């Protein structure tokens, strides 16, 4: 807990010293009371900045896309960096954040990982849906008014249609897997097998929910 308090204070200090940062939130497992509390937890932190100031904050020229941003120098103040990535700037892999959002996923040499997100302040309402469970660290303008959704990380209770779709997807993928094996396309077969495991996870989560209740969190 000492490490957590130390890092949270650093996030707050950064925001309080920079007038561009209007709001800072914490999300992910450190907000989820059902998650295992251990030293392997990441810090998922979002910094909200007015859109007109975002490029300047990220040291970008006006004509440069937000996704082209480089790792901000201030992140190095949190510790010596072992490895980092900027998914929105990838070309081969596609990032999963909305337009004009950017992230830097950083692993420090002490083993701590922090996922930094930088978001236009105007996107706050959309953020509520994107991150259904979050906590305020700094709110300079008192903008954050979102209710916390306790069910955000619970098992989704399936409808009959959900069950039918998951079952259909499993057997459809199985048919493709069988074809790949018969053709000796082993790399494709392995990829399809991975997909089947993910579908099976959904089906087994339904079973767990029916047996033990849908308030359970499965760690995913």
Beta strands, then each sheet from edge to edge (+ up, - down):
strand 1: 21-27
strand 2: 43-49
strand 3: 81-85
strand 4: 102-108
strand 5: 113-120
strand 6: 134-139
sheet 1: 3+ 4- 5+ 2+ 1- 6+
end
